[in-house]
Amino acid sequence: MEGYLNKSEDDISFTVRLNDTPASVQLLRLTAPSPISSSGIRFADAEVEADGSFQLNMREKYQPQNEYVKVSVPTMSAAVMIIDKE
């Protein structure tokens, strides 16, 4: 599992080189209305409750091309990449 945090004022895109071609790659995104928000925070398109609980609603799935996956992370957001080798 890898995590990516974009605290810049610009969206970023990059290519991740994997050690081998995995069976699947999933991306879970963390978003909020602003960097200082205490409400409206979402992880994997699920609202995060005040106690930190949430239920995953959406996972972006990627089909790796060879050993590479291209990822984009919008400004002031984060993403967690889950790599399934089987």
All heavy atoms as an XYZ file, in Angstrom:
667
protein
N       0.852     -1.154      0.000
C       0.000      0.000      0.000
C       0.909      1.230      0.000
O       1.895      1.275      0.710
C      -0.907     -0.019      1.228
C      -1.892      1.080      1.212
S      -3.202      1.082      2.479
C      -2.910     -0.261      3.537
N       0.567      2.180     -0.821
C       1.307      3.430     -0.935
C       0.354      4.592     -0.720
O      -0.810      4.521     -1.113
C       1.930      3.566     -2.329
C       2.970      2.519     -2.659
C       4.267      2.732     -1.919
O       4.612      3.891     -1.618
O       4.928      1.730     -1.625
N       0.814      5.679     -0.139
C      -0.005      6.858      0.050
C       0.628      8.071     -0.628
O       1.856      8.171     -0.701
N      -0.208      8.949     -1.134
C       0.251     10.149     -1.831
C      -0.543     11.332     -1.326
O      -1.770     11.307     -1.328
C       0.064     10.002     -3.339
C       0.727      8.764     -3.873
C       0.007      7.588     -4.031
C       2.080      8.763     -4.163
C       0.622      6.435     -4.485
C       2.714      7.608     -4.617
C       1.970      6.453     -4.777
O       2.578      5.318     -5.210
N       0.134     12.389     -0.874
C      -0.492     13.586     -0.337
C      -0.073     14.775     -1.190
O       1.119     14.981     -1.417
C      -0.047     13.791      1.116
C      -0.509     15.039      1.823
C      -2.029     15.061      1.936
C       0.128     15.133      3.202
N      -1.045     15.540     -1.673
C      -0.757     16.709     -2.499
C      -1.164     17.954     -1.736
O      -2.332     18.314     -1.705
C      -1.504     16.628     -3.834
C      -1.198     17.821     -4.724
O      -0.391     18.669     -4.380
N      -1.847     17.881     -5.852
N      -0.195     18.636     -1.118
C      -0.467     19.866     -0.389
C      -0.159     21.098     -1.232
O      -0.226     22.203     -0.743
C       0.354     19.910      0.899
C      -0.034     18.811      1.883
C       0.539     19.027      3.263
C       2.017     18.825      3.317
N       2.571     18.931      4.673
N       0.142     20.902     -2.498
C       0.473     22.033     -3.363
C      -0.791     22.713     -3.874
O      -1.905     22.242     -3.654
C       1.317     21.563     -4.551
O       0.510     20.867     -5.470
N      -0.615     23.822     -4.567
C      -1.747     24.552     -5.133
C      -2.112     24.063     -6.529
O      -3.007     24.599     -7.159
C      -1.436     26.044     -5.158
C      -1.294     26.629     -3.762
C      -0.995     28.102     -3.763
O      -1.006     28.730     -4.840
O      -0.753     28.647     -2.673
N      -1.417     23.046     -7.007
C      -1.659     22.511     -8.351
C      -1.951     21.020     -8.280
O      -1.439     20.315     -7.408
C      -0.428     22.722     -9.241
C      -0.082     24.184     -9.413
O      -0.983     24.965     -9.742
O       1.100     24.535     -9.207
N      -2.775     20.543     -9.219
C      -2.983     19.110     -9.367
C      -1.662     18.484     -9.803
O      -0.869     19.125    -10.493
C      -4.049     18.815    -10.428
C      -5.422     19.336    -10.038
O      -5.617     19.735     -8.878
O      -6.303     19.341    -10.910
N      -1.436     17.250     -9.405
C      -0.228     16.557     -9.853
C      -0.607     15.234    -10.501
O      -1.609     14.620    -10.161
C       0.779     16.322     -8.711
C       0.155     15.497     -7.570
C       1.340     17.617     -8.190
C       1.145     15.070     -6.508
N       0.182     14.821    -11.452
C       0.057     13.513    -12.100
C       1.450     12.914    -12.169
O       2.427     13.625    -12.401
C      -0.508     13.646    -13.513
O      -1.836     14.060    -13.467
N       1.517     11.636    -11.958
C       2.806     10.958    -12.027
C       2.587      9.500    -12.355
O       1.476      8.982    -12.260
C       3.591     11.126    -10.722
C       2.812     10.741     -9.491
C       2.865      9.452     -8.994
C       2.021     11.674     -8.842
C       2.139      9.106     -7.870
C       1.294     11.330     -7.714
C       1.360     10.046     -7.225
N       3.652      8.848    -12.745
C       3.603      7.429    -13.080
C       4.331      6.644    -12.002
O       5.430      7.007    -11.602
C       4.259      7.181    -14.455
O       3.553      7.952    -15.423
C       4.195      5.715    -14.835
N       3.685      5.592    -11.523
C       4.272      4.727    -10.504
C       4.788      3.472    -11.202
O       4.054      2.823    -11.951
C       3.224      4.340     -9.435
C       3.809      3.363     -8.432
C       2.676      5.579     -8.752
N       6.053      3.175    -10.988
C       6.625      1.942    -11.535
C       6.542      0.885    -10.440
O       7.047      1.055     -9.334
C       8.076      2.135    -11.959
C       8.645      0.880    -12.591
C      10.038      1.133    -13.155
N      10.474     -0.015    -13.892
C      11.195     -1.007    -13.369
N      11.547     -0.975    -12.097
N      11.560     -2.023    -14.112
N       5.890     -0.213    -10.762
C       5.720     -1.319     -9.824
C       6.829     -2.338    -10.042
O       7.443     -2.385    -11.100
C       4.348     -1.961    -10.044
C       3.173     -0.972    -10.015
C       1.914     -1.628    -10.543
C       2.955     -0.426     -8.622
N       7.083     -3.175     -9.048
C       8.130     -4.189     -9.170
C       7.791     -5.248    -10.210
O       8.669     -5.819    -10.830
C       8.402     -4.856     -7.827
C       9.068     -3.912     -6.859
O       9.711     -2.949     -7.264
N       8.919     -4.158     -5.578
N       6.516     -5.530    -10.372
C       6.052     -6.484    -11.370
C       4.630     -6.097    -11.738
O       4.081     -5.153    -11.201
C       6.133     -7.932    -10.870
C       5.432     -8.125     -9.528
O       4.576     -7.291     -9.156
O       5.716     -9.108     -8.848
N       4.021     -6.806    -12.651
C       2.653     -6.486    -13.055
C       1.688     -7.140    -12.071
O       1.576     -8.357    -12.031
C       2.375     -6.974    -14.491
O       3.339     -6.396    -15.360
C       0.982     -6.557    -14.932
N       0.995     -6.341    -11.246
C       0.078     -6.920    -10.256
C      -1.236     -7.349    -10.881
O      -1.555     -6.992    -12.019
C      -0.149     -5.757     -9.285
C       0.018     -4.546    -10.129
C       1.060     -4.894    -11.152
N      -2.014     -8.091    -10.103
C      -3.334     -8.523    -10.570
C      -4.272     -7.328    -10.677
O      -5.061     -7.227    -11.611
C      -3.908     -9.563     -9.621
N      -4.187     -6.406     -9.719
C      -5.035     -5.218     -9.764
C      -4.430     -4.109     -8.920
O      -3.607     -4.357     -8.042
C      -6.453     -5.529     -9.263
O      -6.431     -5.783     -7.878
N      -4.857     -2.897     -9.218
C      -4.462     -1.716     -8.452
C      -5.731     -0.941     -8.161
O      -6.539     -0.703     -9.059
C      -3.458     -0.844     -9.241
C      -3.160      0.434     -8.487
C      -2.184     -1.610     -9.530
N      -5.921     -0.565     -6.897
C      -7.084      0.228     -6.503
C      -6.594      1.527     -5.873
O      -5.551      1.548     -5.222
C      -7.927     -0.528     -5.491
C      -8.474     -1.828     -6.024
C      -9.253     -2.566     -4.969
O     -10.139     -2.005     -4.350
N      -8.909     -3.815     -4.755
N      -7.369      2.591     -6.068
C      -7.027      3.888     -5.509
C      -8.201      4.369     -4.664
O      -9.345      4.355     -5.117
C      -6.752      4.873     -6.640
C      -5.898      6.082     -6.291
C      -4.496      5.655     -5.890
C      -5.829      7.026     -7.467
N      -7.921      4.752     -3.431
C      -8.909      5.307     -2.514
C      -8.525      6.767     -2.281
O      -7.384      7.049     -1.921
C      -8.905      4.552     -1.183
C      -9.050      3.040     -1.270
C      -8.826      2.408      0.091
C     -10.410      2.672     -1.805
N      -9.452      7.687     -2.484
C      -9.146      9.115     -2.387
C      -9.695      9.730     -1.108
O     -10.781      9.391     -0.658
C      -9.711      9.853     -3.580
C      -9.046      9.414     -4.879
C      -9.482     10.290     -6.042
N      -8.886      9.830     -7.268
C      -7.685     10.211     -7.715
N      -6.977     11.060     -7.012
N      -7.212      9.748     -8.847
N      -8.928     10.671     -0.548
C      -9.342     11.469      0.593
C      -9.564     12.887      0.091
O      -8.657     13.484     -0.498
C      -8.259     11.459      1.681
C      -8.516     12.329      2.901
C      -9.702     11.790      3.705
C      -7.279     12.402      3.768
N     -10.777     13.420      0.298
C     -11.101     14.770     -0.159
C     -11.818     15.531      0.947
O     -12.388     14.936      1.862
C     -12.005     14.744     -1.408
O     -13.220     14.063     -1.090
C     -11.322     14.040     -2.581
N     -11.785     16.854      0.846
C     -12.482     17.732      1.787
C     -12.731     19.061      1.086
O     -12.054     19.393      0.110
C     -11.645     17.935      3.041
N     -13.695     19.832      1.569
C     -13.971     21.128      0.951
C     -12.784     22.088      1.005
O     -12.584     22.899      0.099
C     -15.146     21.674      1.768
C     -15.802     20.480      2.357
C     -14.684     19.497      2.595
N     -11.981     22.010      2.075
C     -10.793     22.859      2.203
C      -9.790     22.161      3.112
O     -10.144     21.208      3.821
C     -11.161     24.231      2.773
O     -11.367     24.145      4.164
N      -8.548     22.628      3.132
C      -7.537     21.980      3.978
C      -7.830     22.055      5.473
O      -7.316     21.263      6.237
C      -6.256     22.745      3.656
C      -6.504     23.430      2.373
C      -7.968     23.663      2.282
N      -8.679     22.983      5.896
C      -8.972     23.122      7.322
C     -10.381     22.653      7.678
O     -10.874     22.927      8.765
C      -8.746     24.575      7.791
C      -9.638     25.535      7.011
C      -7.281     24.957      7.674
C      -9.646     26.944      7.567
N     -11.027     21.948      6.771
C     -12.394     21.483      6.999
C     -12.471     20.510      8.169
O     -11.589     19.674      8.348
C     -12.931     20.769      5.756
O     -13.050     21.661      4.694
N     -13.546     20.631      8.940
C     -13.818     19.656      9.992
C     -15.092     18.873      9.669
O     -15.518     18.019     10.434
C     -13.942     20.341     11.352
O     -14.987     21.291     11.331
N     -15.694     19.176      8.512
C     -16.862     18.425      8.042
C     -16.765     18.313      6.524
O     -15.987     19.014      5.884
C     -18.163     19.109      8.454
O     -18.261     20.380      7.838
N     -17.551     17.424      5.957
C     -17.516     17.219      4.509
C     -16.315     16.431      4.052
O     -15.998     16.387      2.863
N     -15.629     15.794      4.973
C     -14.442     15.002      4.646
C     -14.910     13.635      4.156
O     -15.771     13.009      4.754
C     -13.532     14.860      5.880
C     -13.102     16.256      6.347
C     -12.338     13.967      5.567
C     -12.497     16.276      7.722
N     -14.334     13.211      3.023
C     -14.747     11.939      2.434
C     -13.513     11.087      2.137
O     -12.490     11.599      1.712
C     -15.537     12.184      1.154
C     -16.801     13.009      1.412
C     -17.638     13.186      0.174
N     -18.374     11.991     -0.184
C     -19.479     11.561      0.412
N     -19.978     12.214      1.426
N     -20.089     10.476     -0.008
N     -13.655      9.782      2.380
C     -12.617      8.817      2.033
C     -13.276      7.727      1.218
O     -14.256      7.120      1.669
C     -11.949      8.243      3.287
C     -10.830      7.296      2.977
C      -9.683      7.757      2.348
C     -10.926      5.966      3.293
C      -8.650      6.883      2.048
C      -9.894      5.080      3.008
C      -8.745      5.554      2.373
N     -12.761      7.486      0.031
C     -13.335      6.501     -0.898
C     -14.816      6.791     -1.120
O     -15.644      5.906     -1.134
C     -13.122      5.078     -0.415
N     -15.124      8.068     -1.261
C     -16.480      8.582     -1.502
C     -17.447      8.279     -0.362
O     -18.650      8.253     -0.544
C     -17.039      8.092     -2.840
C     -18.170      8.981     -3.323
O     -18.112     10.202     -3.074
O     -19.122      8.464     -3.923
N     -16.923      8.044      0.832
C     -17.764      7.835      2.010
C     -17.514      8.983      2.978
O     -16.366      9.392      3.183
C     -17.408      6.513      2.690
N     -18.582      9.517      3.571
C     -18.402     10.591      4.541
C     -17.755     10.026      5.799
O     -18.145      8.972      6.298
C     -19.730     11.240      4.891
C     -19.542     12.467      5.738
C     -20.744     13.369      5.775
O     -21.714     13.122      5.043
O     -20.712     14.325      6.554
N     -16.750     10.751      6.278
C     -16.055     10.346      7.492
C     -16.778     10.988      8.676
O     -16.957     12.190      8.735
C     -14.571     10.771      7.452
C     -13.858     10.370      8.736
C     -13.874     10.157      6.235
N     -17.192     10.165      9.605
C     -17.926     10.641     10.785
C     -16.968     11.296     11.782
O     -15.750     11.135     11.695
C     -18.662      9.467     11.449
C     -19.632      8.734     10.530
C     -20.761      9.620     10.024
O     -21.163     10.561     10.727
O     -21.247      9.358      8.905
N     -17.512     12.033     12.735
C     -16.698     12.740     13.735
C     -15.806     11.789     14.518
O     -14.707     12.164     14.941
C     -17.606     13.522     14.684
N     -16.244     10.531     14.702
C     -15.435      9.553     15.430
C     -14.405      8.860     14.543
O     -13.691      7.967     14.971
C     -16.317      8.518     16.126
C     -17.090      7.634     15.145
O     -16.951      7.789     13.916
O     -17.839      6.762     15.626
N     -14.336      9.277     13.264
C     -13.367      8.716     12.329
C     -13.862      7.508     11.562
O     -13.155      6.977     10.711
N     -15.065      7.060     11.824
C     -15.589      5.879     11.130
C     -16.107      6.247      9.740
O     -16.476      7.391      9.483
C     -16.705      5.228     11.943
O     -17.814      6.097     12.055
N     -16.102      5.268      8.864
C     -16.600      5.440      7.498
C     -16.850      4.068      6.905
O     -16.376      3.066      7.420
C     -15.618      6.221      6.624
C     -14.290      5.539      6.470
C     -14.061      4.657      5.427
C     -13.273      5.757      7.380
C     -12.843      4.006      5.288
C     -12.054      5.114      7.256
C     -11.837      4.245      6.205
N     -17.588      4.034      5.809
C     -17.805      2.782      5.082
C     -17.440      3.035      3.630
O     -17.997      3.931      2.993
C     -19.263      2.336      5.180
C     -19.470      0.980      4.573
C     -20.791      0.366      5.013
O     -21.475      0.887      5.868
N     -21.124     -0.752      4.411
N     -16.512      2.254      3.112
C     -16.034      2.464      1.743
C     -17.172      2.351      0.745
O     -17.948      1.395      0.788
C     -14.958      1.443      1.393
C     -13.658      1.525      2.183
C     -12.719      0.416      1.744
C     -12.997      2.869      2.017
N     -17.265      3.330     -0.142
C     -18.279      3.308     -1.187
C     -17.676      3.098     -2.565
O     -18.295      2.508     -3.426
C     -19.070      4.629     -1.208
C     -19.967      4.772     -0.008
O     -20.431      3.787      0.547
N     -20.203      5.994      0.403
N     -16.481      3.618     -2.782
C     -15.942      3.587     -4.136
C     -14.434      3.379     -4.111
O     -13.730      4.036     -3.358
C     -16.243      4.906     -4.849
C     -15.848      4.895     -6.295
S     -16.311      6.439     -7.104
C     -14.862      7.409     -6.784
N     -14.008      2.483     -4.937
C     -12.582      2.257     -5.167
C     -12.343      2.405     -6.658
O     -13.024      1.767     -7.449
C     -12.162      0.856     -4.727
C     -12.319      0.597     -3.271
C     -11.970     -0.843     -2.972
N     -12.239     -1.128     -1.578
C     -11.447     -1.851     -0.816
N     -10.362     -2.391     -1.322
N     -11.749     -2.067      0.430
N     -11.417      3.251     -7.018
C     -11.045      3.353     -8.423
C     -10.158      2.168     -8.743
O      -9.207      1.896     -8.027
C     -10.277      4.647     -8.679
C     -11.102      5.884     -8.466
C     -10.270      7.147     -8.630
O      -9.362      7.171     -9.487
O     -10.535      8.085     -7.878
N     -10.476      1.474     -9.808
C      -9.681      0.305    -10.185
C      -8.907      0.626    -11.451
O      -9.432      1.205    -12.387
C     -10.582     -0.907    -10.384
C     -11.258     -1.318     -9.104
C     -12.077     -2.563     -9.262
C     -12.707     -2.879     -7.915
N     -13.459     -4.096     -7.936
N      -7.665      0.232    -11.452
C      -6.782      0.455    -12.592
C      -6.268     -0.876    -13.098
O      -5.949     -1.761    -12.307
C      -5.580      1.315    -12.181
C      -5.929      2.738    -11.862
C      -6.399      3.098    -10.601
C      -5.790      3.730    -12.806
C      -6.720      4.400    -10.292
C      -6.114      5.033    -12.514
C      -6.573      5.363    -11.254
O      -6.884      6.661    -10.969
N      -6.170     -0.988    -14.384
C      -5.541     -2.156    -14.991
C      -4.128     -1.722    -15.367
O      -3.954     -0.908    -16.259
C      -6.312     -2.621    -16.229
C      -5.755     -3.889    -16.830
C      -5.796     -5.059    -15.850
O      -6.771     -5.268    -15.160
N      -4.728     -5.815    -15.788
N      -3.133     -2.212    -14.655
C      -1.759     -1.793    -14.937
C      -1.336     -2.162    -16.356
O      -1.721     -3.205    -16.870
C      -0.926     -2.563    -13.917
C      -1.883     -3.037    -12.903
C      -3.199     -3.170    -13.578
N      -0.583     -1.285    -16.969
C       0.000     -1.565    -18.277
C       1.461     -1.882    -18.037
O       2.232     -1.011    -17.661
C      -0.170     -0.378    -19.205
C      -1.623     -0.093    -19.508
C      -1.782      1.071    -20.449
O      -0.823      1.715    -20.839
N      -3.012      1.343    -20.816
N       1.799     -3.151    -18.211
C       3.124     -3.656    -17.870
C       3.343     -3.426    -16.385
O       2.588     -3.884    -15.584
C       4.196     -3.030    -18.748
C       3.966     -3.341    -20.214
O       3.626     -4.451    -20.574
N       4.117     -2.344    -21.064
N       4.348     -2.645    -16.022
C       4.653     -2.407    -14.614
C       4.370     -0.973    -14.202
O       4.918     -0.494    -13.210
C       6.117     -2.744    -14.348
C       6.445     -4.198    -14.629
C       7.933     -4.479    -14.541
O       8.728     -3.556    -14.290
O       8.299     -5.648    -14.728
N       3.499     -0.257    -14.942
C       3.296      1.167    -14.691
C       1.822      1.506    -14.480
O       0.948      0.930    -15.111
C       3.814      1.989    -15.879
C       5.290      1.816    -16.101
C       5.773      0.840    -16.965
C       6.202      2.618    -15.437
C       7.135      0.678    -17.170
C       7.563      2.467    -15.631
C       8.021      1.498    -16.499
O       9.358      1.347    -16.687
N       1.575      2.454    -13.567
C       0.231      2.982    -13.336
C       0.355      4.495    -13.265
O       1.208      5.016    -12.529
C      -0.373      2.455    -12.012
C      -1.683      3.138    -11.700
C      -0.565      0.961    -12.073
N      -0.469      5.206    -14.028
C      -0.482      6.666    -13.974
C      -1.527      7.108    -12.954
O      -2.656      6.640    -12.965
C      -0.791      7.265    -15.341
C      -0.653      8.763    -15.345
C      -0.748      9.340    -16.729
C      -0.521     10.839    -16.644
N      -0.538     11.472    -17.937
N      -1.127      8.015    -12.057
C      -1.983      8.476    -10.963
C      -2.081      9.993    -11.021
O      -1.093     10.674    -11.283
C      -1.378      8.059     -9.602
C      -2.208      8.586     -8.448
C      -1.238      6.550     -9.521
N      -3.267     10.514    -10.762
C      -3.422     11.959    -10.603
C      -3.998     12.218     -9.221
O      -4.873     11.490     -8.744
C      -4.324     12.537    -11.692
O      -5.611     11.999    -11.593
N      -3.477     13.258     -8.574
C      -3.932     13.636     -7.240
C      -4.235     15.126     -7.277
O      -3.322     15.952     -7.401
C      -2.876     13.316     -6.158
C      -3.391     13.660     -4.773
C      -2.471     11.845     -6.219
N      -5.520     15.496     -7.203
C      -5.886     16.910     -7.227
C      -5.290     17.674     -6.044
O      -4.938     17.087     -5.017
C      -7.413     16.893     -7.148
C      -7.806     15.533     -7.614
C      -6.688     14.631     -7.178
N      -5.207     18.987     -6.199
C      -4.672     19.837     -5.145
C      -5.393     19.612     -3.816
O      -6.591     19.342     -3.785
C      -4.754     21.322     -5.567
O      -4.119     22.112     -4.569
C      -6.165     21.789     -5.749
N      -4.640     19.676     -2.758
C      -5.144     19.534     -1.391
C      -5.981     18.274     -1.180
O      -7.053     18.300     -0.583
C      -5.945     20.767     -0.977
C      -5.162     22.033     -0.966
S      -3.834     21.925      0.268
C      -2.997     23.469     -0.050
N      -5.506     17.159     -1.704
C      -6.176     15.886     -1.491
C      -5.112     14.802     -1.314
O      -3.919     15.080     -1.383
C      -7.108     15.543     -2.663
O      -6.379     15.215     -3.811
N      -5.574     13.591     -1.083
C      -4.650     12.484     -0.896
C      -5.227     11.242     -1.543
O      -6.431     11.162     -1.797
C      -4.412     12.239      0.594
N      -4.358     10.273     -1.801
C      -4.794      9.011     -2.388
C      -3.985      7.877     -1.767
O      -2.805      8.036     -1.471
C      -4.608      9.028     -3.898
N      -4.648      6.752     -1.578
C      -3.999      5.542     -1.097
C      -4.107      4.505     -2.201
O      -5.197      4.242     -2.721
C      -4.683      5.007      0.184
C      -4.084      3.677      0.606
C      -4.593      6.033      1.307
N      -2.982      3.930     -2.596
C      -2.955      2.920     -3.651
C      -2.793      1.551     -3.014
O      -1.878      1.335     -2.215
C      -1.797      3.187     -4.615
C      -1.708      2.175     -5.741
S      -0.302      2.475     -6.834
C      -0.872      3.924     -7.702
N      -3.701      0.651     -3.369
C      -3.634     -0.732     -2.883
C      -3.253     -1.613     -4.073
O      -3.938     -1.616     -5.090
C      -4.981     -1.178     -2.300
C      -5.364     -0.276     -1.128
C      -4.926     -2.641     -1.879
C      -6.767     -0.487     -0.622
N      -2.167     -2.347     -3.916
C      -1.643     -3.185     -4.997
C      -1.872     -4.639     -4.621
O      -1.383     -5.116     -3.606
C      -0.144     -2.909     -5.203
C       0.065     -1.428     -5.527
C       0.416     -3.805     -6.288
C       1.494     -0.968     -5.412
N      -2.661     -5.325     -5.431
C      -2.978     -6.743     -5.215
C      -2.106     -7.570     -6.148
O      -2.273     -7.504     -7.369
C      -4.453     -7.009     -5.471
C      -4.839     -8.441     -5.158
O      -4.032     -9.167     -4.559
O      -5.958     -8.834     -5.524
N      -1.199     -8.347     -5.583
C      -0.270     -9.119     -6.401
C      -0.830    -10.447     -6.867
O      -0.244    -11.112     -7.686
C       1.028     -9.325     -5.643
C       1.730     -8.018     -5.390
C       3.052     -8.213     -4.728
C       3.713     -6.866     -4.537
N       5.058     -6.966     -4.061
N      -1.962    -10.867     -6.318
C      -2.516    -12.163     -6.712
C      -3.763    -11.984     -7.521
O      -4.567    -11.164     -7.397
C      -2.809    -12.996     -5.476
C      -1.524    -13.357     -4.753
C      -1.804    -14.212     -3.535
O      -2.914    -14.722     -3.350
O      -0.883    -14.388     -2.763
